[in-house]
Amino acid sequence: MTPVTAVAIASEACVLSASAVASSSSTAGTAAARAEVPAAGSTDETGSGGGGAAERRSRFRRICVYCGSAKGKKASYQDAAIDLGNQLVERGIDLVYGGGSIGLMGLVSHAVHAGGRHVMGIIPKSLMPIEVTGEPVGEVRAVSGMHERKAEMARFADAFVALPGGYGTLEELLEIITWAQLGIHKKPVGLLNVDGFYDPLLSFIDLAVREGFVSEAARRIIISAPTAKELVMKLEDYVPEYDVGLVWEEQKPNSLVPAAGITSS
């Protein structure tokens, strides 16, 4: 396979990932508009019992958490991950995350699982040897690669939260913000800005607004708060106001036409 072919395949995967979320949004509606509460004793495709309306204190069924596979140098990052997990439990919300059992991923998933809520980890098979140690937490779904991982996490989630993390966390976060900007979904996106960790990123985005690269309305896609409790409350109150007017239809694999001159070897 030539390098150009590899890029073409990766591009196709990106289109399919976004289309999967667009298809999910069109059938399930937006999290901001509604988050259905399952009847007592009912189950969904995650295998979670749902807990029933009596136990659910949120309009969200599941929140996707992006975070580092490292714990970070500050204890406050670790405390925030555990606190976020406890907030999800308190509100009867299940967790979707990257499937690792180490770092902040391990802390938030263990907190949710210990509190009796359903945990769904979605992880590429190639990462399992380095990100899963010991017994897996909750339900683990192994997927083929990073594009499928992100699409599945987005499909199952009603909202998104980013804890502190590195390149991977930022990539996931910025992609899901971009998808909101493009109208692929209208689900809330929040930053848990522990000790000002995300201040430089927010400053950069504000600069992009001032310089005319991001609109004021698109800037308001991002919600931030210094504590898990405050952030989840803001996510609950979020009403999407950004609408680019695009219509996203389900993308069929055979509708992807390779660029002229690109062949596989």
C-alpha positions in Angstrom: 0.0 0.0 0.0 1.4 3.4 -0.9 1.5 6.3 1.6 -1.1 8.2 -0.6 -3.4 5.2 -0.4 -3.1 5.0 3.4 -4.1 8.7 3.6 -7.1 8.0 1.4 -8.3 5.1 3.5 -7.9 7.2 6.7 -9.9 10.0 5.1 -12.7 7.6 4.3 -12.7 6.4 7.9 -13.1 9.9 9.1 -16.2 10.4 6.8 -17.7 7.2 8.0 -17.1 8.1 11.7 -18.8 11.5 11.3 -21.7 9.9 9.4 -22.3 7.3 12.1 -22.8 10.1 14.6 -25.0 12.1 12.2 -27.2 9.1 11.7 -27.4 8.5 15.4 -28.3 12.1 16.0 -31.1 12.1 13.4 -32.8 9.1 14.9 -32.2 9.7 18.6 -32.5 13.5 18.5 -30.1 15.8 20.4 -29.2 15.5 24.0 -30.1 19.1 24.6 -33.6 18.6 23.2 -34.3 15.3 25.0 -32.7 12.5 26.9 -35.2 9.8 27.3 -35.5 8.1 30.7 -35.9 4.3 30.4 -38.8 2.7 32.2 -38.0 0.8 35.4 -36.4 -2.5 34.6 -35.9 -1.7 31.0 -32.6 -2.4 29.2 -30.8 -0.9 26.3 -28.1 -2.2 23.9 -25.4 -1.5 26.4 -26.8 -4.1 28.7 -27.4 -1.6 31.4 -30.7 -1.8 33.3 -31.1 1.9 33.2 -32.2 2.1 36.8 -35.7 3.5 36.0 -37.0 7.0 36.4 -37.0 6.8 40.2 -33.1 6.5 40.2 -32.4 8.8 37.3 -31.8 12.5 38.3 -30.5 13.7 34.9 -31.7 14.2 31.4 -28.6 12.3 30.2 -28.4 8.5 30.0 -24.6 8.4 29.3 -21.8 10.9 29.3 -18.6 10.3 27.4 -15.5 11.3 29.3 -12.2 12.1 27.5 -9.1 12.0 29.7 -5.5 10.9 30.0 -4.1 7.4 30.3 -1.7 9.1 32.8 -2.7 10.5 36.2 -0.8 13.8 35.8 1.5 15.3 38.4 -1.1 17.1 40.5 -3.3 15.2 42.9 -6.1 17.6 42.0 -6.4 16.0 38.6 -6.9 12.6 40.1 -9.3 14.0 42.7 -11.3 15.7 39.8 -11.6 12.4 37.9 -13.0 10.6 41.0 -15.3 13.5 41.8 -16.6 13.4 38.2 -17.3 9.7 38.5 -19.1 10.3 41.8 -21.2 13.1 40.2 -22.3 10.7 37.4 -23.3 8.1 40.0 -25.2 10.7 42.1 -27.2 11.8 39.0 -27.8 8.2 37.8 -25.6 8.7 34.6 -23.7 5.9 33.0 -20.2 6.3 31.6 -18.7 5.9 28.1 -15.0 6.3 27.9 -11.8 5.1 26.1 -11.7 1.7 27.9 -8.4 2.0 29.7 -7.9 1.0 33.3 -4.9 3.2 34.0 -4.4 7.0 34.6 -7.4 9.3 34.9 -9.4 6.8 32.7 -9.0 4.2 35.4 -10.0 6.5 38.2 -13.2 7.8 36.7 -14.3 4.4 35.4 -13.6 2.7 38.8 -15.6 5.5 40.6 -18.6 5.0 38.3 -18.4 1.2 38.4 -18.1 1.2 42.2 -21.2 3.4 42.5 -23.3 0.9 40.6 -23.6 2.6 37.3 -22.9 1.0 33.9 -19.4 1.6 32.4 -18.8 1.1 28.7 -15.2 1.2 27.6 -14.4 1.4 23.9 -10.8 0.6 23.0 -8.9 -0.4 19.9 -7.5 -3.9 20.1 -4.0 -2.6 19.6 -4.1 -0.4 22.7 -5.5 -3.1 25.0 -2.0 -4.5 26.1 -0.8 -1.0 27.3 -4.1 0.6 28.5 -5.9 -2.3 30.2 -4.2 -3.9 33.2 -5.8 -6.5 35.5 -9.5 -7.0 35.3 -11.3 -4.7 32.9 -13.8 -2.2 34.3 -17.4 -2.8 33.4 -18.2 -3.6 29.7 -15.3 -3.4 27.3 -15.9 -3.2 23.6 -12.8 -3.9 21.4 -12.8 -2.1 18.0 -10.5 -2.1 15.0 -9.0 1.4 15.3 -9.2 5.0 16.6 -11.8 6.2 14.1 -14.2 3.5 15.1 -13.5 4.1 18.8 -14.4 7.8 18.6 -17.5 7.2 16.5 -18.8 4.6 18.9 -18.1 6.8 21.9 -19.9 9.7 20.3 -22.8 7.5 19.2 -23.6 6.2 22.7 -23.1 9.5 24.5 -25.6 12.2 25.3 -22.9 14.7 26.3 -19.1 15.0 26.5 -16.7 16.0 29.2 -12.9 16.4 28.9 -10.7 16.0 32.0 -7.1 17.0 31.8 -5.1 14.9 29.3 -2.6 15.0 26.4 -2.6 14.8 22.7 -5.3 12.1 22.5 -7.7 14.0 24.8 -7.2 17.2 22.9 -7.8 15.4 19.6 -11.0 13.8 20.7 -12.2 17.0 22.3 -11.5 19.3 19.3 -13.1 16.8 16.9 -16.3 16.6 18.9 -16.4 20.4 19.1 -15.9 20.6 15.3 -18.7 18.1 14.7 -21.0 20.3 16.8 -19.8 23.3 14.8 -20.7 21.4 11.6 -24.1 20.4 12.9 -23.3 16.7 13.1 -24.6 16.7 16.7 -26.0 19.2 19.2 -24.8 17.5 22.3 -23.2 19.5 25.1 -19.4 19.6 25.3 -17.7 20.5 28.6 -14.2 21.1 29.9 -13.4 20.2 33.5 -10.9 23.0 33.9 -9.1 21.7 36.9 -6.7 24.3 38.4 -6.9 26.3 35.1 -5.5 23.4 33.1 -7.5 24.4 30.0 -7.0 28.2 30.4 -4.4 28.3 27.6 -6.7 26.4 25.2 -9.6 28.7 26.0 -7.4 31.7 25.5 -6.4 30.3 22.1 -10.0 29.9 21.1 -10.8 33.4 22.3 -7.9 34.6 20.1 -9.4 32.7 17.2 -12.7 34.5 17.8 -11.1 37.9 17.9 -9.1 37.1 14.7 -12.2 36.0 12.8 -11.6 32.2 12.6 -14.3 31.1 15.1 -17.7 32.8 15.4 -19.1 34.0 18.8 -21.9 31.5 18.5 -19.5 28.6 17.8 -17.4 29.7 20.8 -20.4 29.1 23.0 -20.4 25.4 22.0 -17.7 24.9 24.7 -18.8 24.8 28.4 -16.2 25.0 31.1 -16.2 24.9 34.9 -13.6 24.3 37.6 -15.5 21.5 39.4 -17.4 18.4 38.3 -20.6 19.4 40.1 -20.7 22.9 38.5 -19.8 21.5 35.0 -22.5 18.8 35.1 -25.1 21.4 36.1 -24.1 23.6 33.2 -24.3 20.6 30.8 -27.8 19.9 32.1 -28.9 23.5 31.4 -27.2 23.7 28.0 -29.4 24.7 25.1 -27.8 24.5 21.6 -27.9 27.8 19.7 -25.4 27.1 17.0 -26.9 25.9 13.7 -24.9 25.9 10.5 -27.8 24.7 8.5 -26.1 21.6 7.1 -28.0 18.3 6.7 -25.9 15.1 7.3 -27.1 11.9 5.8 -25.9 8.4 6.5 -22.8 7.7 4.4 -22.7 4.3 2.6 -19.3 2.7 2.2 -19.8 2.2 -1.5 -20.6 5.8 -2.1 -17.0 6.8 -1.3 -15.2 7.2 -4.6 -11.3 7.1 -4.5 -9.6 10.2 -5.8 -8.4 10.0 -9.4 -5.0 8.4 -9.7 -5.1 6.7 -6.3 -4.8 2.9 -6.4 -4.0 0.3 -3.8 -1.0 -1.9 -4.1 
